[in-house]
Each structure stands twice: as structure tokens, then as C-alpha cells.
Amino acid sequence: MSAKSSIAPAGLAQGASAAAIPFVDLQAQYRRIKSSVDARIARILDHGRFILGPEVAELEAALARFAGGGEAVGVASGTEALRLPLMAEGIGLGDAVFLPAFTFTATAEVPVAIGASPVFVDVEAASFNLDPASLERAIADVKRAGRLKPRAVIVVDLFGLPADYARIAEICQRENLFLLADAAQSFGARLGNVRVGCLAPATAASFFPSKPLGCYGDGGAILTGDPERAAVYRSLRMHGAGADRYDIVRIGTNARLDTIQAAVLLAKLEIFADELASRERVARTYDRLLAGKVGLPPRHADAASAWAQYCILIDARDRVKAELEVHGVPSAIYYPKPLHLQPAYARYGDGEGSLPVAEQLCERILALPMHPYLDEPTIGRIAATVAAAVAAGA
Ligand SMILES: Cc1ncc(COP(=O)(O)O)c(C=O)c1O
């Protein structure tokens, strides 16, 4: 039986050619904000301050306001937003940086890039985020081995859901570790009454185009409540500049956010709260239609996710993915392998079986289309196709 004939979902005749569904729909968003984006970019073409123009400072103030306090420092990407805070703490050779194995490679490549060693930690099945108990074990192991000095923890809010900051911050305080939040997927999320950006001493946001708040190229920001740290980040992004650009007070880099990207983000911030509410609406509709049929994404009673991704857990994931593709439903695997099993990181990990929850999640995870412009009939079509594909293998 072909994949197509095995799963014709209700309402979709076999062989019917329904419109292709985008995984994210940046065009629909652009139609909504076109006049604001175009006007803001035209203004920059007029004033000509393409590097650190006034829009960058305006965006930084707006991001800090949105997050609920502190300062924001615009940088060139989410990866730089992770790298600069570690550089600022003087982390390097001989230092251990603890991070979850179930994340994008950028989280781990940054410690390696500055000479430090990533130490992979398992995640919780209930949240997909860093497991505090596994973190405590990893810290104890590193201290016992005596080869590396524990220095920092990078906590990742995977798919947009904030991690367990209270417990992780308590461990960091006790162990004297710097806590860096990788909020590449979660800017806009909230834990209790506190927004991402104010949950850790430093928070890295990514504005990669497909992120909940994305620009039209690469971009990122570091958020911090500490003005001294913010000043160091501003210096580091600008070749270590001091009082002026030819007063070099530290070794820095070029990690500035472009003025044009800042302008795009200012236009998108105008609708960001509304888009976050739409993402929540999409997630709730999926939850309702898929409950009992697949493993639903984690929720936390006291948290609001930014819903960067809507990820389900299923058996026979690769077969289901192929069947969805036949029916014009795109999906993605974040992530097919935990980082400790990737060849490039093998020397930092303990191999297969060492971080079982991350390993099992990578076998079963599947991301469905998620963006604020998904309408109810389309969500219905996706959910029906998923349910039929899953049932076909049962
Ligand atoms: C968890 C995580 N960390 C870091 C990054 C890096 O962000 P950027 O692509 O903006 O450098 C990403 C982006 O995909 C991410 O998903």
C-alpha cells in the first residue's frame, strides 16, 4: 500500500491536491507590517547610519521594556549573544560549561569557540529542558575528576518554554557558576510574572528570521539587569572599544546588530504581543485536535511559551514524517541527534546511553507547522493528516 493511499484523512480526498502549507509564513506577516517596515528602512537609506544607527538604541530600549527591565544590547546573531557573555566572564581554557544535550549546536559550539569544554547534561521528559538533578550529578562528576573548573551553566528554553530557573539558579548560586539563558527560541515567553530576559543574569536572544521575533537576516540581543555587564557587552561587540573606538580596552570582536535589522525588529515588535497570543491559540487548537493521538508538547501551569515550535512525540516518526510530506504537510525534526552523539562533540560526551532522555526524545520528536497566521481549517487539515498517519501504523 502506498503512503498516500494508507492515510487519506477525512475531508481530503485521495489524490486531492490541496494547497501547500508553509512551515512558517513570513510573507503573511510582511503583508501586515509592510508599510511600517518599508518606511523605517527608507528612513535609514536617507540618514545613512548603517552601523549602530539610532534604530539600534531605539530597539534596545524597546526590547528591555518588553522584557520588563534591565538593558538590551543588540548583537549580530543569537550565537554572538551566547558568546559575548561567556567572554565577558573570562571563561576559557580549562573551564567547564554545563548545557543540555538536547539543543541546537550553537549552544555548545560557543564554549568550544572560546577554549572551554561543554559538559552535556540530560533533560527532563516532562519539559524537554535541562534536568536540575542531572546538572547536579554532572557538576559533582567534573569536580571529582578535577580536570576542568566548573564555571557556567547555559540553560535553554527549548521550543519556547522557559526552563526551571528557580532550581537551576539555586544550584548556580551554591556552586558559584555563571548562569546564561539561551533564549534563542523563547524571547517573549514568561515564567510566573517574569518575562524571559529577566530570569537570569544574562539572556541571549536570536532574531533569526524564523524565530518568534525574527528579522530579515541574522540578529540577536543580550539582555541583562546588570549595567556593568551591559557596558562590557557593548565594548566586546565593537572590537573591545573603550571611551572611543580607537581606545581598545579589551580583546573584542565585530558582533554588532545592523541598523536595518533593528528597524525590521522595531516594526515587528509593534505586533509581537498579538502574534504571541496567536501562537498560543494555534497551540491550543493543535492540543485539542491531537489529544490522545500523539504525545503533546510540554506545558507548565505557571509559564507562557513563545511557541517557537510545536513539537509532538510519536513512534515510527520517520514513517509519519514521510506520509505527511506526501499530503503536503511539512514537518521538521528538532533534533535528530543529541549533541553528545554528534561526531564533532563525541570527545566531550560519554557516548550512547549516557543521557537517555535526550536520546529517546530525538527518536520521537516531530515539529509541525507553527506560526501566528495558521487558520483553523489549516490546523484542522494538519491535525487530521497527522492523526491518520499515526493511526495507519498502529
Ligand atoms: C537554542 C538555540 N541556540 C542558539 C541559536 C543560535 O542563534 P543564531 O542562529 O541567531 O545564531 C539558535 C538558533 O537557531 C537556537 O535555536
The ligand as an ORCA input file, in Angstrom:
! r2SCAN-3c Opt
* xyz 0 1
  C      18.684     27.009     21.010
  C      19.412     27.897     20.055
  N      20.550     28.498     20.464
  C      21.250     29.320     19.669
  C      20.846     29.586     18.378
  C      21.685     30.452     17.506
  O      21.029     31.592     17.044
  P      21.501     32.284     15.673
  O      21.076     31.399     14.550
  O      20.764     33.596     15.679
  O      22.972     32.463     15.750
  C      19.666     29.014     17.899
  C      19.191     29.312     16.540
  O      18.776     28.535     15.755
  C      18.926     28.137     18.761
  O      17.798     27.540     18.342
*
